[in-house]
Amino acid sequence: MLDWYPIFLKEMLQFKRKLLRLGYIFSAMMAPIIYLITFGLGLGRTVTLSGGVDYLTYLFPGLVAMSSMNNSYSWVASTLNLSRLYFKTFQIYIQAPIHPLSIMIGEVLAGMVKGLFASLLILFVGLFLPSGFKINEIFVLALLLNCFMFASLGVITGMITKSHEDTATYSNFFIMPMAFFSGTFFSIERIPHVFKPFIYVMPLTHTNILIRKNFLDTEAVLSLFAVLFYCFFFFILGYLLIKKYNE
């Protein structure tokens, strides 16, 4: 039942070593803080959105979602890619009497921890900002599902890439566009209708919709089901890639 724990523990021990480096913590916070200063504090004082919501209050949940996506995804994708292609430690998992599902669970949970840690750093910074942002149950649920979803996607990327450079290529084509066009910095209502079908296909779009809700209205429920679908799809696909691994 706990076959996944040694894999999770191994990733956490590596993560612990990184936490001892002060530069690592600052690097995890740097990009969101730059966005907060540039967009939030720069525009937040002058821009008011519909409903009387100031821009900083709108921006902050999106930055938390984006940060959790980047860190959950990149940790798993890069680590799995390196362990599979260069260090050859992933092959030990395959040869050991460990079920592929346990490998998947251990990797995804490790990615979630890193994504949540990065999100907590941003939330800590948000305590000192003059915004109307408040944490509620829907926010916590959306954050957990987002970390799970992109950690699962990170497993897929880590399993299909043929070199470490490929990881950056996938990130440039999939993760970066989602960061900027999925409602992080501006409402998707401002996007031309011709592009909206592509925007609504992006998983982060539905996280950004859900994470800003104070109650589950129709839009929030639809986005919740979309996020759950992506979580299930990415997790199953990642599990199948591990199960069929034969390098």
C-alpha positions in Angstrom: 0.0 0.0 0.0 2.9 2.4 0.7 5.1 1.4 -2.2 4.9 5.1 -3.4 6.4 6.4 -0.1 10.2 5.6 -0.9 9.9 7.4 -4.2 8.2 10.4 -2.6 10.8 10.4 0.3 13.7 10.3 -2.2 12.3 13.4 -4.0 11.7 15.2 -0.7 15.2 14.6 0.5 16.5 16.2 -2.8 14.0 19.0 -2.2 15.3 19.5 1.3 18.8 20.0 0.1 17.6 22.7 -2.3 15.7 24.4 0.5 19.0 24.8 2.4 20.2 27.1 -0.3 18.9 30.6 0.2 19.2 31.3 -3.5 16.7 28.6 -4.4 14.0 30.2 -2.3 14.6 33.6 -3.9 14.6 32.1 -7.4 11.2 30.5 -6.7 9.8 33.9 -5.7 11.5 36.1 -8.2 9.2 35.9 -11.2 5.9 36.2 -9.3 7.3 39.1 -7.3 8.4 40.9 -10.5 4.9 40.4 -12.0 3.4 41.7 -8.7 5.5 44.8 -8.8 5.2 45.5 -12.5 1.5 44.7 -13.0 0.0 44.7 -9.5 1.6 47.7 -7.8 2.0 49.5 -11.1 -1.5 49.1 -12.5 -3.3 48.0 -9.3 -3.6 51.5 -8.0 -5.1 52.9 -11.2 -7.2 50.0 -12.7 -10.5 48.9 -11.4 -12.3 46.0 -13.0 -16.0 45.3 -13.4 -17.7 44.8 -10.0 -15.4 47.3 -8.3 -12.6 44.8 -7.9 -9.1 46.4 -8.0 -6.5 44.9 -10.4 -4.2 43.7 -7.6 -7.0 41.7 -6.0 -7.7 40.1 -9.4 -4.1 39.5 -10.3 -2.9 37.8 -7.0 -4.9 34.5 -7.3 -3.8 34.2 -10.9 -0.1 34.5 -9.9 -0.6 31.8 -7.3 -2.1 29.5 -9.9 0.7 30.3 -12.4 3.4 29.7 -9.8 1.9 26.4 -8.7 1.6 25.3 -12.3 5.2 26.2 -13.1 6.8 24.6 -10.1 4.6 21.4 -10.0 5.2 20.8 -13.6 8.9 21.8 -13.9 10.0 19.8 -10.8 8.5 16.5 -12.1 9.3 17.0 -15.8 13.0 17.9 -15.2 13.7 15.5 -12.4 12.1 12.5 -14.3 13.8 13.4 -17.5 17.2 13.6 -15.9 16.8 10.4 -13.8 15.6 8.5 -16.9 18.1 9.7 -19.5 21.2 10.7 -17.6 21.4 9.3 -14.1 19.6 6.1 -15.0 18.0 6.0 -11.6 14.5 5.7 -13.0 15.4 2.3 -14.4 15.9 1.1 -10.8 12.2 1.9 -10.1 11.2 -0.2 -13.1 13.3 -3.1 -12.1 12.3 -3.0 -8.4 9.1 -4.7 -7.3 7.2 -1.5 -7.3 3.9 -1.1 -9.1 3.8 1.6 -11.9 0.9 3.2 -10.1 3.1 3.7 -7.0 5.8 5.4 -9.1 3.2 7.7 -10.5 1.7 8.5 -7.1 5.1 9.2 -5.6 6.2 11.5 -8.4 3.0 13.4 -8.5 2.9 14.0 -4.7 6.4 15.2 -4.8 5.5 17.7 -7.6 2.5 18.8 -5.6 4.6 19.6 -2.5 7.0 21.8 -4.6 4.1 23.6 -6.2 2.4 24.2 -2.9 5.6 25.4 -1.4 6.1 28.0 -4.1 2.4 29.0 -3.7 2.9 29.5 0.0 5.8 31.8 -0.7 3.7 34.0 -2.9 0.8 33.9 -0.4 3.3 35.1 2.3 4.2 38.1 0.1 0.5 38.8 -0.5 0.0 39.4 3.3 2.0 42.6 2.9 0.1 43.9 -0.1 -2.9 46.3 0.0 -5.4 44.0 -1.8 -8.8 42.6 -1.0 -7.7 39.0 -1.7 -9.0 36.4 0.8 -8.4 32.6 1.0 -11.6 30.4 0.9 -12.4 26.7 0.5 -12.7 27.0 -3.3 -9.3 28.7 -3.5 -7.7 25.8 -1.6 -9.4 23.2 -3.7 -8.4 24.8 -6.9 -4.8 25.2 -5.8 -4.5 21.5 -4.8 -6.1 20.3 -8.0 -3.9 22.6 -10.0 -0.7 21.2 -8.4 -2.0 17.6 -9.0 -2.9 18.3 -12.6 0.4 19.9 -13.6 2.5 17.4 -11.7 0.7 14.7 -13.6 1.4 16.6 -16.8 5.1 16.8 -15.7 5.3 13.0 -15.6 4.0 12.8 -19.1 6.6 15.3 -20.3 9.4 13.6 -18.4 8.4 10.2 -19.9 8.2 11.3 -23.6 11.1 13.7 -23.9 14.2 12.4 -25.6 16.7 14.9 -24.2 16.8 17.5 -21.5 16.4 20.3 -24.1 13.1 18.8 -25.1 11.7 19.7 -21.6 12.3 23.4 -22.3 10.7 23.0 -25.7 7.5 21.6 -24.3 7.5 24.3 -21.6 7.8 27.0 -24.3 5.0 25.6 -26.4 2.5 24.7 -23.6 3.3 26.1 -20.2 4.4 29.6 -21.2 1.3 30.3 -23.4 -1.0 29.2 -20.6 0.8 31.5 -18.1 0.0 34.6 -20.2 -3.3 33.7 -22.1 -5.3 31.7 -19.5 -6.6 34.6 -17.5 -3.7 35.2 -15.2 -3.1 38.9 -16.0 -6.3 39.9 -17.7 -9.8 38.5 -18.0 -10.4 36.0 -20.8 -13.5 38.0 -21.6 -11.2 40.5 -23.3 -9.8 37.9 -25.7 -11.3 38.0 -29.2 -14.0 35.3 -29.7 -12.1 33.6 -32.5 -9.4 32.6 -29.9 -11.6 31.7 -27.0 -12.1 28.0 -28.1 -8.3 27.6 -27.8 -8.2 29.4 -24.5 -10.9 27.3 -22.9 -9.0 24.1 -23.9 -6.0 25.2 -21.7 -6.2 23.6 -18.2 -4.9 26.7 -16.4 -7.9 28.7 -17.8 -10.3 26.7 -15.7 -8.1 26.9 -12.6 -8.0 30.7 -12.9 -11.8 30.8 -13.2 -12.2 28.5 -10.2 -9.6 30.0 -8.0 -11.2 33.5 -8.1 -14.7 32.3 -7.1 -16.3 32.9 -3.7 -19.0 30.4 -4.3 -19.8 27.6 -6.8 -21.9 29.1 -9.5 -22.5 27.5 -12.9 -19.2 28.7 -14.4 -17.3 27.5 -11.4 -18.9 24.1 -11.5 -18.1 23.7 -15.2 -14.5 24.7 -14.6 -14.3 22.3 -11.7 -15.4 19.4 -13.9 -12.9 20.5 -16.5 -10.1 20.5 -14.0 -11.1 17.1 -12.7 -11.2 15.7 -16.2 -7.7 17.0 -16.9 -6.4 15.6 -13.6 -7.9 12.2 -14.4 -6.7 12.2 -18.0 -3.1 13.4 -17.2 -2.8 11.0 -14.3 -4.0 7.9 -16.3 -1.8 8.8 -19.3 1.3 9.3 -17.1 0.6 6.0 -15.4 0.3 4.2 -18.8 3.6 5.7 -20.0 5.3 4.4 -16.9 3.7 1.0 -17.2 4.7 0.6 -20.8 8.3 2.0 -20.3 10.8 -0.3 -22.0 14.0 1.7 -22.6 
